[in-house]
């Protein structure tokens, strides 16, 4: 074989490998990136600190009147692409301190995963005993979203937040909202797994927190309806949650590495994140 032919074959090999690597990068980026939201021109990732799902009512018949659901952020809230001052100021052109729910994806980290306890009182989570579930929200944790509910703008009355629909979820994904009593007994308000459990009523002029529960990693969109006992009509909002990148995305990325002729990346010190299958 001539030197020219050998050089040509080597060049072809490098081109094919480069194409494979580019395809892998595009694949892994699309798999691990947060899904786009078509409802808003810009979507931010809310990753930590305090925020509230609020229910408000403005009297009258003009623009902005009637009931509405919104997101409001506290002094320690963190979102990519925005300063805290911008978060607290609210969405440009909107009500002071308020953001459209569709402007944010709440990012739920891997490190809050816990094993579902034994006992039928936990069936509402939609997971088997010992299976990992992602639970957060009733108490503040560093580096974790701290999401509450607020009725301070609900025209002086109580507010009811109903889980009306789940517009997007991973296979087997279930959603719940519950509180924990002094004896470790859950009080369940929402459960997509348990029929007829879909509403939480928050007292007037109150700000409170409950636990959100997710049974699978992946992307969720929750359609929530807000109603008040002191105003007519209802408000609807879509709230998005990204519960860590799915393990399937990682496995596909590693399969892409193998197809490109590259060795899979090893976990630092031989460890793998909790909840991921052995590779």
Secondary structure, 3 states (H helix, E strand, C coil): CCHHHHHHHHHHHHHHHHHHHHHHHHHHHHHHCCCCCCCCCCCEEEEEEEEEEEEEEECCCCCCCEEEEEEEECCCCEECCECHHHHHHCCCCCCCCCECHHHEEEEECHHHEEECCCCHHHHHHCCCCCCEEEEECCCCCCCCEEEEEEEEECCCCCEEEEEEEEEECCCCCCEEEEEECCCCCEEEEEECCCCCCEEEEECCCCEEECEEEECCCEEEEEEEEEEECCCCCCEEEEEEEEECCCHHHHHHHHHHHHHCCCCCCCCHHHCCCCCCCCC
